[in-house]
């Protein structure tokens, strides 16, 4: 395993982070614990979860992922060996089953944090993240900012209040650091400006989608990452499994995510399939699997702090973690960028 530190801290984390959103839906508690055990045995010490999980979100499974992880901590007494990240949900219509007061008010965040601590059977969170902004932004498969719908962009500026709440959590010893997720360049800079101006905790990471099919992070956010020292925690590096190649030629593998949940179609467009085939051709030429190519590309980017991988099967988990041992040559990177030049960001 390779390691780095969370930006602006001395917290050592593995370059591969174990994503856990399948725990409680596609994976049972027994399978979840087996994944956690295997990941730890391979040097992974960084785990990411959220109060909303399992995914797809539902009232029946909400909180199960954190609960499974908490039970694993209790069983193994190994909380101090793990860097634990979780997330507080922003407002979302139809998800009030999580909490009645969804959002980032002090009361809402306090309730969310206490619930997560209880489920996770811990007294502190290493990295507490805002899962998505309270205001309308272009994330979760939406390519463009909703500037043509003014009613959806109305929102009361509360960056300072959020930071003050986070600061209270830090002083109370309940979180160590905080990060953002599904955030825009403007929102990230506002948090950075307010934290600097008022001497409050700085967001140290940004968890956004990033893969060969969606490199939109590079348009503006990668410069922020490198100049402001805010590390990307890349999620969906395999684009819901599309970048394994298993869905090519209209294949629908049994029990795979897109087969089970066809509404998860963000990476299933005709253009994404064409790009996927071109990336597969590059992988095959260089005697790699497409999975290895896709993950290794993300692993070695300078603005990536950690690559969040997820799997439902053991063989998938093994291949994903082993990608850390692969270094792509400049020739391969050039071939990848040539595809990107003619088919930039086919998936939003």
C-alpha positions as CSV (number, residue, x, y, z in Angstrom):
1,X,0.0,0.0,0.0
2,X,1.0,3.6,-0.5
3,X,0.2,6.4,1.9
4,X,-0.1,10.1,2.1
5,X,-1.4,12.5,4.7
6,X,-4.7,14.4,4.8
7,X,-3.8,17.9,3.6
8,X,-2.6,20.3,6.4
9,X,-2.6,17.5,8.9
10,X,-0.3,14.7,10.1
11,X,-3.1,12.1,9.6
12,X,-1.6,9.3,7.6
13,X,-4.1,7.7,5.1
14,X,-3.8,5.0,2.5
15,X,-4.0,6.1,-1.1
16,X,-6.8,3.6,-1.5
17,X,-9.9,4.3,0.6
18,X,-12.6,1.7,1.2
19,X,-16.0,3.0,0.2
20,X,-18.8,1.3,2.0
21,X,-22.1,2.4,0.5
22,X,-23.0,-1.2,-0.6
23,X,-23.0,-2.4,3.1
24,X,-26.6,-3.0,4.1
25,X,-28.0,-3.4,0.6
26,X,-25.8,-5.4,-1.9
27,X,-23.6,-6.6,1.0
28,X,-24.7,-8.3,4.2
29,X,-23.0,-7.5,7.5
30,X,-20.9,-10.6,7.3
31,X,-19.7,-9.6,3.8
32,X,-19.1,-6.1,5.0
33,X,-16.9,-7.3,7.8
34,X,-15.0,-9.6,5.4
35,X,-14.3,-6.7,3.1
36,X,-13.1,-4.5,6.0
37,X,-10.8,-7.3,7.3
38,X,-9.3,-7.9,3.8
39,X,-8.8,-4.2,3.2
40,X,-7.0,-3.8,6.5
41,X,-4.8,-6.8,5.8
42,X,-3.7,-5.1,2.6
43,X,-2.8,-1.9,4.3
44,X,-6.0,0.1,3.8
45,X,-6.5,2.3,6.9
46,X,-9.0,4.8,5.4
47,X,-12.8,4.1,5.4
48,X,-15.5,6.3,4.0
49,X,-19.2,6.1,4.9
50,X,-22.2,8.4,5.3
51,X,-25.3,8.7,7.5
52,X,-27.4,8.3,4.3
53,X,-26.0,4.9,3.4
54,X,-26.8,2.1,2.2
55,X,-27.2,3.1,-1.4
56,X,-29.6,3.3,-3.2
57,X,-31.0,5.3,-0.2
58,X,-34.1,4.1,1.5
59,X,-35.8,4.3,4.9
60,X,-35.3,0.5,5.3
61,X,-31.5,0.7,4.9
62,X,-30.5,4.2,6.1
63,X,-27.9,4.0,8.8
64,X,-27.1,0.3,8.3
65,X,-23.7,1.0,6.8
66,X,-22.5,3.0,9.8
67,X,-24.0,0.4,12.0
68,X,-22.1,-2.5,10.3
69,X,-18.9,-0.6,10.6
70,X,-19.6,0.2,14.3
71,X,-20.2,-3.4,15.0
72,X,-16.9,-4.3,13.3
73,X,-15.1,-1.8,15.5
74,X,-16.7,-3.3,18.6
75,X,-15.8,-6.8,17.6
76,X,-12.2,-6.1,16.7
77,X,-11.4,-3.2,19.1
78,X,-9.5,-1.5,16.3
79,X,-11.0,1.9,16.1
80,X,-7.6,3.6,16.7
81,X,-6.2,1.8,13.6
82,X,-8.6,3.4,11.2
83,X,-9.0,6.9,9.7
84,X,-12.8,7.2,9.6
85,X,-14.7,9.5,7.4
86,X,-18.5,10.0,7.3
87,X,-20.9,12.6,6.0
88,X,-23.9,14.7,7.1
89,X,-26.7,14.8,4.5
90,X,-27.8,18.1,3.1
91,X,-31.5,18.8,2.3
92,X,-33.2,16.5,-0.2
93,X,-36.9,16.1,-0.9
94,X,-38.1,12.6,-0.1
95,X,-35.2,11.7,2.3
96,X,-36.7,13.2,5.5
97,X,-36.6,9.7,6.9
98,X,-32.9,10.4,7.7
99,X,-33.7,13.3,9.9
100,X,-36.7,15.7,10.0
101,X,-34.3,18.6,10.0
102,X,-32.1,17.8,7.0
103,X,-29.5,20.4,6.3
104,X,-26.6,22.3,7.9
105,X,-28.1,24.2,10.7
106,X,-26.4,23.8,14.1
107,X,-29.3,21.7,15.4
108,X,-29.4,19.5,12.3
109,X,-25.7,18.9,12.2
110,X,-25.5,18.2,15.9
111,X,-28.2,15.6,15.7
112,X,-26.6,14.0,12.6
113,X,-23.2,13.8,14.3
114,X,-24.5,12.3,17.5
115,X,-26.5,9.7,15.5
116,X,-23.4,8.8,13.5
117,X,-21.2,8.5,16.5
118,X,-23.8,6.2,18.1
119,X,-24.1,3.9,15.1
120,X,-20.3,3.8,14.5
121,X,-19.7,3.1,18.2
122,X,-17.0,5.7,18.5
123,X,-16.4,9.0,20.3
124,X,-14.9,10.9,17.3
125,X,-14.9,11.1,13.5
126,X,-11.5,11.7,11.8
127,X,-13.0,13.5,8.8
128,X,-16.6,14.9,8.8
129,X,-17.9,15.8,5.4
130,X,-20.8,17.8,4.1
131,X,-22.4,15.3,1.7
132,X,-23.8,17.8,-0.7
133,X,-24.5,21.6,-0.6
134,X,-27.7,23.0,0.7
135,X,-28.0,25.2,-2.4
136,X,-28.7,23.9,-5.9
137,X,-25.5,22.9,-7.8
138,X,-24.6,20.7,-10.7
139,X,-23.7,17.4,-9.1
140,X,-25.0,13.8,-9.1
141,X,-25.1,13.6,-12.9
142,X,-26.2,17.1,-13.6
143,X,-23.6,18.7,-16.0
144,X,-24.7,22.3,-16.0
145,X,-25.3,24.8,-13.2
146,X,-29.1,25.5,-13.0
147,X,-28.7,29.2,-14.0
148,X,-31.9,29.1,-16.1
149,X,-34.1,28.2,-13.1
150,X,-33.6,31.1,-10.6
151,X,-36.1,29.7,-8.1
152,X,-33.8,26.7,-7.5
153,X,-30.7,28.8,-6.9
154,X,-32.3,31.0,-4.1
155,X,-30.6,30.2,-0.8
156,X,-29.4,32.0,2.3
157,X,-25.6,32.3,2.6
158,X,-24.6,30.4,5.7
159,X,-20.9,29.5,5.1
160,X,-19.8,31.2,8.3
161,X,-22.5,29.5,10.5
162,X,-21.5,26.1,9.2
163,X,-17.9,26.7,9.9
164,X,-18.7,27.9,13.4
165,X,-20.7,24.7,14.0
166,X,-17.8,22.6,12.7
167,X,-15.4,24.5,15.0
168,X,-17.6,23.6,18.0
169,X,-17.4,19.9,17.1
170,X,-13.6,20.2,16.8
171,X,-13.3,21.9,20.2
172,X,-15.5,19.2,21.7
173,X,-13.2,16.5,20.4
174,X,-16.0,14.9,18.3
175,X,-14.4,15.5,14.9
176,X,-10.8,16.0,14.0
177,X,-11.1,17.6,10.5
178,X,-13.8,18.4,8.0
179,X,-14.2,18.2,4.3
180,X,-16.7,18.9,1.5
181,X,-18.4,16.6,-1.0
182,X,-20.2,17.2,-4.3
183,X,-19.1,20.9,-4.0
184,X,-18.4,23.4,-6.7
185,X,-15.3,25.6,-7.2
186,X,-17.3,28.7,-5.9
187,X,-18.5,26.9,-2.8
188,X,-15.1,25.5,-2.0
189,X,-13.5,28.9,-2.3
190,X,-16.1,30.5,-0.1
191,X,-15.5,28.0,2.6
192,X,-11.7,28.6,2.3
193,X,-12.2,32.4,2.4
194,X,-14.5,32.3,5.4
195,X,-12.2,29.9,7.3
196,X,-9.2,32.1,6.7
197,X,-11.0,35.4,7.5
198,X,-12.5,34.1,10.8
199,X,-9.7,31.7,11.8
200,X,-12.0,28.7,11.7
201,X,-11.3,25.1,10.5
202,X,-10.4,24.8,6.9
203,X,-12.0,22.1,4.6
204,X,-9.0,19.8,3.8
205,X,-10.7,17.5,1.3
206,X,-13.3,17.5,-1.4
207,X,-15.1,14.2,-2.2
208,X,-16.3,14.5,-5.8
209,X,-16.9,12.1,-8.7
210,X,-13.8,11.5,-10.8
211,X,-13.0,8.9,-13.4
212,X,-11.9,8.5,-17.0
213,X,-15.5,9.2,-18.0
214,X,-15.8,12.3,-15.8
215,X,-12.7,14.5,-15.5
216,X,-14.7,17.7,-15.0
217,X,-12.9,18.2,-11.7
218,X,-9.9,19.3,-13.8
219,X,-11.7,22.3,-15.2
220,X,-11.5,24.4,-12.1
221,X,-11.3,22.3,-8.9
222,X,-8.0,20.7,-9.6
223,X,-6.2,24.0,-9.5
224,X,-7.9,24.8,-6.2
225,X,-6.8,21.4,-4.9
226,X,-3.2,22.1,-5.8
227,X,-2.9,25.8,-4.9
228,X,-5.1,25.7,-1.7
229,X,-4.0,22.2,-0.6
230,X,-7.5,20.7,-0.6
231,X,-7.2,17.0,-1.6
232,X,-9.6,15.2,-3.9
233,X,-11.2,12.0,-2.5
234,X,-12.2,10.6,-5.8
235,X,-15.5,8.6,-5.8
236,X,-16.9,6.4,-8.5
237,X,-13.5,5.9,-10.1
238,X,-15.0,3.0,-12.0
239,X,-18.1,4.9,-12.9
240,X,-20.6,2.5,-11.3
241,X,-18.6,-0.4,-12.7
242,X,-18.9,0.8,-16.3
243,X,-15.1,1.2,-16.4
244,X,-14.6,-2.5,-15.9
245,X,-16.0,-3.1,-19.3
246,X,-18.6,-5.5,-18.1
247,X,-21.6,-3.6,-19.6
248,X,-20.1,-3.3,-23.1
249,X,-22.1,-4.8,-26.0
250,X,-25.4,-4.4,-24.0
251,X,-24.3,-6.9,-21.4
252,X,-26.2,-6.9,-18.1
253,X,-24.3,-9.0,-15.6
254,X,-26.4,-10.5,-12.8
255,X,-26.4,-8.7,-9.5
256,X,-24.3,-5.8,-10.8
257,X,-25.3,-2.3,-9.8
258,X,-26.6,-0.9,-13.1
259,X,-28.5,-4.2,-13.7
260,X,-30.1,-4.1,-10.3
261,X,-30.7,-0.3,-10.3
262,X,-31.2,0.8,-13.9
263,X,-31.9,4.4,-12.8
264,X,-28.2,4.6,-12.1
265,X,-27.6,5.5,-15.7
266,X,-25.2,8.4,-15.3
267,X,-22.4,6.5,-17.1
268,X,-24.5,4.5,-19.5
269,X,-24.8,6.8,-22.4
270,X,-23.8,5.9,-26.0
271,X,-20.8,8.3,-25.7
272,X,-19.7,6.8,-22.5
273,X,-19.8,3.3,-24.0
274,X,-17.7,4.5,-27.0
275,X,-15.1,6.1,-24.7
276,X,-15.1,3.0,-22.5
277,X,-14.3,0.8,-25.5
278,X,-11.4,3.1,-26.5
279,X,-10.0,2.9,-22.9
280,X,-10.4,-0.9,-23.0
281,X,-8.4,-0.9,-26.2
282,X,-5.6,1.0,-24.5
283,X,-5.6,-1.4,-21.5
284,X,-5.6,-4.4,-23.7
285,X,-2.7,-3.0,-25.8
286,X,-0.6,-2.6,-22.6
287,X,-1.7,-6.0,-21.0
288,X,-3.8,-4.4,-18.3
289,X,-7.4,-4.9,-17.4
290,X,-9.6,-1.9,-17.9
291,X,-10.2,-1.8,-14.1
292,X,-6.4,-1.6,-13.5
293,X,-6.1,1.2,-16.1
294,X,-9.0,3.3,-14.7
295,X,-7.9,3.0,-11.1
296,X,-4.2,3.5,-11.7
297,X,-4.9,6.6,-13.6
298,X,-6.7,8.1,-10.6
299,X,-4.2,6.8,-8.1
300,X,-1.2,8.7,-9.5
301,X,-2.8,12.1,-10.1
302,X,-1.1,14.9,-8.1
303,X,-4.4,16.4,-6.7
304,X,-5.8,13.1,-5.5
305,X,-5.4,12.4,-1.8
306,X,-7.1,9.0,-1.9
307,X,-9.1,6.9,-4.4
308,X,-12.4,5.6,-3.0
309,X,-13.0,2.1,-4.3
310,X,-16.0,-0.1,-3.6
311,X,-16.9,-3.6,-4.4
312,X,-19.6,-6.2,-3.8
313,X,-17.4,-9.3,-4.5
314,X,-14.1,-10.4,-3.1
315,X,-12.4,-10.7,-6.4
316,X,-13.4,-7.1,-7.3
317,X,-12.1,-5.8,-4.0
318,X,-8.7,-7.6,-4.5
319,X,-8.3,-6.2,-8.0
320,X,-9.3,-2.7,-6.9
321,X,-6.8,-2.6,-4.0
322,X,-4.0,-4.1,-6.1
323,X,-4.3,-1.2,-8.5
324,X,-2.0,0.7,-6.1
325,X,0.9,-1.4,-7.4
326,X,0.4,-0.3,-11.0
327,X,2.1,2.8,-12.4
328,X,1.0,4.0,-15.8
329,X,3.8,5.0,-18.2
330,X,3.9,8.4,-19.9
331,X,3.0,6.6,-23.1
332,X,-0.2,5.2,-21.6
333,X,-1.1,8.6,-20.1
334,X,-0.7,10.2,-23.5
335,X,-3.0,7.6,-25.1
336,X,-5.6,8.2,-22.4
337,X,-5.4,12.0,-22.9
338,X,-5.7,11.5,-26.7
339,X,-9.1,9.8,-26.1
340,X,-10.1,12.5,-23.6
341,X,-9.3,15.2,-26.2
342,X,-11.8,13.8,-28.7
343,X,-14.4,12.6,-26.1
344,X,-14.0,14.9,-23.1
345,X,-16.2,14.0,-20.1
346,X,-18.8,11.9,-21.9
347,X,-20.6,11.4,-18.5
348,X,-21.6,14.3,-16.3
